[in-house]
Amino acid sequence: MKEPDVLPRSFYARDTIDVAKKLLGKVLVRDTPAGRISVRIVETEAYCGPRDKACHASRGRTERNGVMFGEPGHAYVYFIYGMYHCLNFVTERDGYPAAVLVRAGEPLEGVEAMRALRRKAKKPVDLTSGPGRLCMALGIDRALNGADVCRKGPLYVEDSEDAVFEVVSSKRIGVDYAGEYRDKPWRFYIKGSPFVSVRADKN
């Protein structure tokens, strides 16, 4: 059986909103010395460059967000609230700071390893529902900031052509400060997935 392809750089080097939608259903892989951990991506958010006031690049380039200004197809990992890491993938063209946040995933492989990293999780849905939980379960931290996700390594994304689902869009979470960008429908998720962090659909 043919191994799934790793998503190429061309996948990320395009419109951020399109990337956010197309990442749904793809498989996020974290290779560790203890083995492979993977999740199916079920929720994303698009952060669309310097004019988007919810985007980290809206106030210019800093040491923290420098990766966003580089080549697409790299991981941008940041630390928030003094306790959580968040995983993003840089998009569009080199020099234009935009990225997609991975908000939630459905555990596929290495569930016991995830449980070891997320001891407080009482049930599978608690392992990877939300960007901070996802990073804890996959052992993602600032050491992976800047990692090239377009080739096999500690972190990458595989294609998955067999997934069939309906996509729901809604406003992003926690960006009430973003002015006219506050209500942009730039969060996308797989309808009905129990692993989505916040669901707007009722089914």
Secondary structure, DSSP 8 states (H G I E B T S, - for coil): -----B--HHHHSS-HHHHHHHTTT-EEEEEETTEEEEEEEEEEEEE-STT-TTSGGGG---TTTGGGGS-SSBEEEEEETTTEEEEEEE-SSTTS--EEEEEEEEEEE-HHHHHHH-TT--STHHHHBSHHHHHHHHT--GGGTT-BTTSSSSEEEE---S----EEEE--TT-TTSGGGTT---EEEETT-TT-SS-----
